[in-house]
Amino acid sequence: MSSSHSDKHVVIVGGGPGGYPAAFLAAHLGFKTTLIDERVNPGGVCLYVGCIPSKALLHVAKLLNEAKEAKEWGVSFGEPEIDLDKLREFKDKVVRKLTGGLGAMSKANGVNFVQGRAEFTSNTSLKVTHAEGKEEAIDFDHAVIATGSTPAMPKIFDIGSDRVIDSTGALELTDVPESMLVLGGGYIGLEMGTVYAALGTKVSVVEMMSGLLPGADRDLAEVLTKSLKSKFEDIMVDTRVTEISENGDKIDVKLLGTDLNETRSYDKVLISVGRVPSSKGLGLENTNVVIGERGFIEVDEQRRTGEANIYAIGDVAGEPGLAHKATHEGRVAVEAIAGEASAFDPACIPAVVFTDPEVAWVGMTETEAINGGVHHKVAVFPWAASGRAATLGRQDGLTKLIVEPATDRVLGCGIAGVGAGDLIAEAGLAIEMGSTTHDLAMTIHPHPTMSETVMEAAELYNGHSAHFIPRKR
């Protein structure tokens, strides 16, 4: 550990997947480091009420769905008995284990963890208000703001009913309602909808755009949509919710679409229409930190704000709101504080929807290439031609590459199917390294695995695949 920075104090405000890695790195580099968060241990939204608990529940949902699918393979299970209290305890145990571990890691790294709410009083000082109301003043040389985001709740839907919930409320899993409307066809809504549908809720989804997962290519989204049609009660696209109201033990929802204009009732409504940056209430008006119109803190390539010694990372510093993006930004900010020539300039950031099947993409999408007038070619390897997919009974997926024809360089990749989130990292590395389709095709992949589909897509682009002959156009 270096001691060259020991006379400098770095304060990180927010203990999520951007904040705590930044704090650990700062301490490792020899800075006196303080990490401030309102929760008892680091972890942030991701570990407490986001990425981690949702994936624990999605694992259970996948298990329930696979038990049903096993009938087609000659294995039948009885109707599952769901102990909701035990399921919640499983989820909470995972959260406690990971956040508790981060608490121990803070001590091991020499980080001073302070529980409380931070508010800047100047560009070199802040006050922390502890739970019991006690205030503590802290001076610093450098600060990193990593306060994340919160679920958006438009006023039209905020009717003060516990039957209208956001993603945090959905993760509490207080009950399994008979019916639920998910408002928003993005990844959070579809993930939580998948969980509740597997547990027995009749789930409907309404999306104002023409299809689910608006940010993904349509062929990828269609793989998921086809699966969800058999799991969800209804999927309504090109449809808006114009009003919701409580009616006894139901929530009445007015739906307006191309061929729909009626009111339907649900036991619960999950509002999943995005997230808003947590940039308010930080006392930033006492600094030269600039907050944009959408609430994001304005930063440069080193994540430095309008104050030369204050940085911002993660959801509060701009989209995409992804934990892994925040972690990377945290490293960049701390390295910049340490005087290193570091900048946030990734060639690509992967996105994953952890439904079943999963959908993942990285780099340039086909839609972006078309809309941006980028000369490109596409190679699609259908999982119907994958031996490993056949053994899993999951041949519904696809792997596609977006390629620059002049150089054969991989510009982007999209994968839809079981385990897509784990497979996408190879494509991310290929894009970061400027790899070509020949590089992917000549890399020997283990057989039989789903990773071979990336190699096969590259082989297809180069004119030949051992397992798939595309139709001639």
N, C-alpha and C positions, 0 to 999 in steps of 0.2 A: 504494500500500500504506500502510495506517495504521501509525503508530508509537506510538499511544496505549496499546497493551498490551505494549510491548516489555520492560517490567519483570516480566512474568508468564510463567511457564514452564508450558506445557501438554504433558503426556505422553500419547501414545496407545499403548495396549498391544494389538497385533494389527493386521496390515497388510492385511486383506481389504477388500472393497468398502464396508465401513462405516468402517474405520480409516484407509485412505489418503486418501479424500476429506476426512475430518474433519481430518487432519493438514494437507493442502494448504490447506483453508479457514482453519484456525487461523493458519498462517503468513501467508496473504494478509491476515488481519485484524491482523497485526503482532505476534502472540504469538511468543515463543521456543518453538519446537516440536520435540519429539523423538518419533519413531515407532519402536516396538520390535516386532520380529517375529523368529521363529526361522529363517525362510528368508532366502536371500541377497538377495532383493529383495521389495518389497511385492507383494501379489496375493492372499494368503490362499488358503483352500480353493477359492474360486470360480475363480480363475485357474489354480491349480496342479493341483487334483484334483477339480474340480467343474464349474461352469457352462461354462467355456471349452473344456477338452479334450473334454467330452462332446458339445458342440455341433459340434466339428470332426468327431468320429466320426459323429454323426448326419447331418451333411452328406454324408459318404461313403455312409452307409446309404441315404439318400434317392436318391442318384445310382444306386446299384445297383438299387434297387427301380424307379426310373423307366426304367432300361434294359430291365427285364423288361416293364414296362407298355407300352413303345413298340411291342412286337409287334402290339398291338391297333390301332396307328395306321399299320401298314405299314412299320415300321422295325425291323429285327432286328440285334442285336449278338451276337457270339460269347460263349461262356462267359467271364466275367471271370477274370483271373488276379490273385490278391491277393498282393502282396508285403508281408507283415506287418511286416518291418523298416522298409520305406519308409513304410508307413502310420503306424507309431509315430513315425517321424521327423517326418512332417508334423504330427502332433498336438503333439509336443514342440517343434517349431519355432514353432508358434503361441504356445505357452505362453512360450517364451523371449523371443519378440519383445515380447509384451505386458508381461511382468514386468520385462524389461530396460528397456522404455520407462518403466515406473513408477519404476524406480531412477533413471533420468535425470531424470524429473519431480520426484522428491524433491529432488534437488540444485538443480534450476532454481527450485523453490519456496522454497528456503532451509530445508528440513526436515532435521534431523539424524537420519539413519536409523541405528539401532543393531541389529545382528543378535545375537539371544540370547533367552534365556527370562527373562521378568520375574516378579518375586515382590514383592508389597507388604510392606514392613516396618513401615509406619505409614500414616496418612492423608495424609502429605506426602512420603513417601520410598519407594523400592523399590530392589531390587538386580537387576542383570542378570547372568545366568550365560552366558558366551560358550561357544562350541563346545569350545574348548580347556580349559575349566574356569575361566578367569579370571573374577573377579567385579568388578562395577562398581556403585557406589552412585550413585543419581540422585535429587535432590530436585526437587519440583514444587509448583506452586500448584494446578493442576487436572489431573485425569487422566480419560481416557476408556477404558473397558474394551471392547474389540471383538475378543474372542478366538474368536467363532464357535461352531461345533459339530463333533462327530465322528459317524461312522456308529454307530448302535446295534448292539451285538452281544450279544444275550441269552446268558446262561451256557449254556443248553441247546444252543445252536448253536456255541458256542466250543469246538470239539473239538481245536484245535491242528493242523488239517490245512490245507495250502496249496490244497486243492481246495474249501475253504469260504472264500469271499471276500466282502468288502464292496464298496461302490461304488468306493473307492479302488483296491482290487485289480483290479476289473473294468476300470478305465481304464488299467491298466498293459499290458493286451492282450498278455500273455505268450504266449498261444496262442489258437487257435480250437477249443474243445472240440467233440467230436461232439454232446454233449448237455449241457444246462444247465437247472437248475431255478431260477427266480427266485422267492424267497420274499418276497411282498409285492407287491400290485397297485397301488402308488402311482406317482407320476410318475418317481421315480428308477429303480425297478425296470423299469418299462415302457420308459423311454428306453434303458437299457442292454440290455434284452432285444431291443429293435428293432435295435440295433447288431449284436449277436451273431447274430441271426437273418439279417440281411442278409449277414453274412460267411459263413454256411453252417452255423451251429450249430442243432440241433434244440432250440428253446427252449420250455419249459413254465413256466407261471405258476400259483402257488397264492396265493389270497387268502381270508382268514377271513371277510370281509364278503360280502354277497350279490352284489356287482359290483365291477368294476375302478374305480379313481379314486373312492373313497368320498366325497371332498369335492366332487365335481362333480355337477351335475344328471344324471339318468339318460339323458335324450335326448342330451346331449352325449357322455357316456361311451359310449353305445351306438354312436355313429358310429365311435369308435376301436376298440371291442371287435369290431365287425363286420369291420374291416380286419385286426385282429390275428389273428382266427381263421384267416385265409388265410396268415398269416406264421408263426404259432407252432404248435408241435406240439400243445399242449394248454393250455387255460385252465380252471383248477379254482377255483370260487368256493364260498363256504360250506364251506370246507375248511381244516383246521388241520394243521400239521406237529407231531407229538408227540415225534419223536425223529429224530436223524440220527447216523450212524456211518460210519466209514471201513471199506471192505471192499476191500482190495487197491488197484486203481486206480479204484475207484468210490466214490461216496457213497450209502449206503442211506438212504432217507427214508421214514419211516412217515407216511402220509397218512390223516386221518380226516375224512370229510365225511358229508353226508346219505346219499349212496348209494355211499360209498367208504370202504373200510377195508383198506388194503394197503400193502406196502412196494415202492417203486420205486427204481431205481438210476440215477444220473446221473454224468457225468464231473466236473461242477462244480456247486456250489450257490452262488448269489448271495443273500446276506442283505440285504434292503432293507426293513427294518421301521421306518424312521424315523431320527432323529438325536438326540443328546443334547448339551445345552449344555456348553461347555468352561469351566466355572466352578471346577473343582477345581485345586489346586496353584498358586493365584495369591496365596496368603498373605492372603486376604481376612479370615481370622480375626483379623488384626492391625488391622483397621479395623471400622467400624460398618456396612459393606455387608452387606445381608441377602440370603441365598440361600434361595429357596422350596423346597418339598418336591420339586418336579420338577427342581431344579437351576438354574432361571432366577434371575438377579439381579433383585431387585425395584426398580423405577424409577417415577418420577412422569411427568407429561406432558412434562416437559423432559428426560427420561431421566436424571434425578438419582437417585442411590442414597441409602442411609441416611447416607452421608457427603455433606455439602453440596457438597464440592469434587470428588467423584468421580462420574462418569457411566458408564452402560453402554448399549451399542447393539447392534443386530443379533441374531443367533441366541441369544446368551447372555442377552439381555434379554427374551426371550419370542417367542412365535409371532405371525405366520407366519415361518418361516425362509427368507426370500427376500432375495437380494442387494440388490434395489432398495429394499426396506424399510430395510435396514441403511444404505444410502447416505443416504436421507432422514433417518433418525434421527441420523446423524452430523452433518448440517447443523444440525439442531435443537439438539443438544447443544453444539456450538461456538458457535452464536449465543447460547444461554443463558449460556455462560461469558463471552461478550463483553457480557453485560448487555442483550441484545435481548429483546423480548417474543415469544419463539418457543416453540411447543409442538407436540408430535407429535399431530396430530388430523386425519388424512386421512379424507376421505369414503369412500375406497375404496383397495384395494391390488390390482392385477391379479395373476392367477396364470396361468402358462402351462406346458403340458406339451408338450415339443418332440419328440413322436413324429411319425409320419406316418400319418394326418393329425394336425395339432396340435389341442390343445384349450385354450381360454382362457376365463377368466371374470373379471368385475370387478363390485364392488358386491354387492348382494343377489342371491343365487341364488333360483331359483323354490322350491327345497326349503326354504330358510330362510324365505321369505315364507309358505309353507304352514304350516310348523311353528311359526312365530312369530305366526300369526293376523293377518298383515298383509294388508289389503285390496289386491288387485293384479290386474292383467290382464297377459296374455302375448301377444306377437306373434312368430310364428316364420316366417322367410323361408327356404324350402328352396333349397339351391344347385342343385337340379335346374332351377330357373327362372332361373339366372344365366348370361348369355351368356359371361362370362369364364370361369366354371367349366367350361362346355362346351368352350371352346377348350383348356383345360388337361387335359381328360379327367378332371376331378375334381369331379363333381357330387354327391359323397357327403356334403357338409357341410350346415350350417345356421347361421343367425344368429338369435338370439332376444333380445327386449327384455322386461324386467320393468318394468312401469309403474304408477305411482300414479294410479288413475282420476280422483280428484278434481282433480288438478292437471296431469295428463299428464306429470308429471316422471319422468325415467328413473331408476329405482332400481337397475337392474342390467342386465348384458348377458352373454350366453354365446355363444361361437363355436366351432364344431368344423369343421375343414377345413384345407386347405393354407394356410399363412401366417396362421393365426388369431392367433399371438402378435404379429404386426405390426399386425393390424387392431384389436386390443382397446384400444389406447391412445386412439383417438377416443372410445370409449364411456367410458373413464376420465375424460377431460376433460369430457365431457358431464355426468357425475355430479358431478364436483367443482364445475362451474359452475352446477349446478341446472338444466340444460337440459331442455326438453320434447321430446316426439316431434315436435312441429311444427318445432322448431329443427333437428333432424336431417333431417327430411323436406325442409325448405326450403333446406338447404345443398347447393349443386350439387356433386355428386361426379363425378370424371372417369370417362368410359366408354371402353372396357369395363374395369372393374376389380372386384376382390373387395370393395373398400371400398363399392361401391354396395349391397352386401347390408345394410349398416347402415341406409342411407337407405331401402331397400325395406322393411325390417322396420318402420321408423317409419311409412312410408306405409301399410303393411298395418294397423298399429294404428289409423290414422285412416280406415280403411274402403276404401282403394283402392290397388292396385298395378298398374302397367302390365304386369307380367310374371307375376303369379301370382294365381289366384282360389282362395281357400281353400274347402274343403268346408263346406257349411252343416251345423251340428249340430242 
